[in-house]
Amino acid sequence: MKFRLGSLASDIVISIYVAATLLLRLKYENETAVDPVTSIIIGLSFVVILWVLIKLRFLNPNWFGLFTPKKSKS
């Protein structure tokens, strides 16, 4: 049995994850002397973690309904 989050819960988890990792990166990079290549590697590793969770279907983002197809008027 696979554990999956619903679309709204996934959206909330992704939003919190992105905000938290961004704040952690900014705080860490501000306190230490980090070169741009290391900053990019840290950022990509955080994105890869998120990507893997989506590909494993643990997270099922709906992007808060922003990309729903519009119905044509017929």
C-alpha positions in Angstrom: 0.0 0.0 0.0 1.4 3.3 -1.0 1.0 6.4 1.1 -0.2 9.4 -0.8 -1.1 12.9 0.2 -4.1 14.7 -1.3 -3.7 17.5 -3.7 -4.4 20.3 -1.2 -2.2 18.8 1.4 0.6 18.3 -1.2 0.3 22.0 -2.2 0.6 23.1 1.4 3.6 20.8 2.1 5.3 21.9 -1.1 4.8 25.6 -0.2 6.1 25.1 3.3 9.1 23.1 2.0 10.0 25.7 -0.6 9.7 28.6 1.9 11.7 26.7 4.6 14.5 25.6 2.4 14.8 29.1 0.9 15.0 30.6 4.3 17.6 28.0 5.4 19.7 28.6 2.3 19.6 32.4 2.8 20.5 32.1 6.4 23.3 29.6 5.9 24.8 31.4 2.9 24.6 34.7 4.8 26.5 33.3 7.8 29.2 31.5 5.9 31.2 32.4 2.8 29.5 30.3 0.2 30.5 30.5 -3.5 27.9 30.6 -6.2 28.6 27.0 -7.4 27.9 25.6 -3.9 24.8 27.7 -3.6 23.5 26.3 -6.9 24.3 22.7 -5.8 22.5 23.2 -2.5 19.4 24.6 -4.3 19.4 21.9 -6.9 19.6 19.2 -4.2 16.5 20.7 -2.5 14.7 20.7 -5.8 15.7 17.1 -6.6 14.2 16.0 -3.2 10.9 17.6 -4.1 11.0 16.2 -7.6 11.6 12.7 -6.4 8.7 12.9 -3.9 6.4 14.0 -6.8 7.7 11.3 -9.1 7.1 8.6 -6.5 3.5 9.9 -6.3 3.9 10.7 -2.6 3.1 14.3 -3.3 0.3 15.0 -5.8 0.4 18.8 -6.4 -2.6 20.6 -7.9 -0.7 23.9 -7.8 -3.7 25.4 -6.0 -5.8 25.0 -9.1 -3.8 27.5 -11.2 -3.2 25.3 -14.2 -6.7 23.7 -14.6 -7.8 23.6 -18.2 -10.4 26.2 -19.1 -13.7 25.0 -20.6 -14.4 26.3 -24.0 -17.8 27.9 -24.7 -19.8 25.7 -27.0 
